[in-house]
Amino acid sequence: MRFMARFDPIFQTALDHMADTHTRRVLRPVQHVGAATVIRDGRELVNFSSNDYLGLSHHPALVARASEWLRLDGTGSGASRLVTGTIPRHMHVETRLAAFKGCEAAVILASGWQTNASVLSALLRLAAGQGAPPQVFTDRLNHASLHQGCMAAGVRQIRFRHNDLDHLDSLLDRHAGDDRAMRVIVTESVFSMDGDRTDIARLAAIARRHGAFTYVDEAHATGVLGPQGRGLCAEHEIDLVMGTFSKALGSFGAYVAGSRALCDWLVNACSGFVFTTAPPPAVLGAMDAALELVPTLDDARARLARNATHIRDVIQRCGLTSGPSTTQIIPIMMGEATRALAFAARLESCGILATAIRPPTVPPNGSRIRLALSAAHSDSMIDQLATAITHAARESA
Ligand code: PMP
């Protein structure tokens, strides 16, 4: 490739605008030391920004099975699933996954982003062929990949106020009329930036009453919440659950779980499944070991919940707010981006890595510190975080 710079002024103008509005980001590599610490710029920091909620990314069982399957079956799968990319290990992990989720069937995909972007768009295009344009009801704070799925299908979203199921119910009433229109509700069971939960029992009841299909993203609940970490949808009637292996399950990739017919259809119709290379053996090994281990980790989940309650108390006692969080994801609401950046810098000076999240990831003036607790954090790390928050709050008052 010959280096070309003809269009750089366009990119530079966009970058300058981001710098002016404090939204420009740069990649800052960290060296991973363990499940809960990193080294950045030569300094060891306790990591409160990772989604490795159970510390499984360094667990010996995952490392061993990933290494073993890599050694036995090679580094790449060589083709897409429908060509020659499927090996018995894919079927084995998908069977185990379906059992874990309590569903008839499950399909693994390359990433959570790719899953939402491609599964949702395929579903909405199928719905569009049912006689009338589909109606899609989405939570205002849904993840970017869920928006992408709706956008790719060219469907206008009917947005309900964040986590407001009364509003959803009333919108479903208001848009009732055409019986041919397939109605789809798209939401998350735990929201990635606020750490609050959807009342899944109520969601299922509303969907049943309105004859709507339910699509729930369990990326941040899988492994952490629900019986044996099976997610918040585990005991409810939900049509399609997606989740990831990239967070509490400690590795990479994603899944869809649901009925056999749904999964068989996805294998044929979802571009993000059909036109991409099959997940490789090492990734399958890590997935398999995580699925075996996660149901046994009730003690770790209980500790995580206790620590989260404690940290929310600390935040409140400092006169700050952790928003609606009831999970291991705890925002410290800051408002302006510059305030969030200054708070993150203060935490870092106390040995804590907790990144500031700014628009467009969160709404305008919704900048925050996003703390993500992990079962891998020791008691002394949690104490260190509590002290750092108290110190930073005092300095920023
Ligand atoms: N859904 C939600 C709610 C997420 O927060 C994320 C990623 N942070 C994804 C999907 C995408 O998952 P992945 O990182 O595996 O692409």
Residues whose N, C-alpha, C, O or C-beta is under 5 A from the ligand:
A	BS01	PMP	S111 G112 W113 Q114 H143 S145 S192 D217 A219 T244 S246 G253
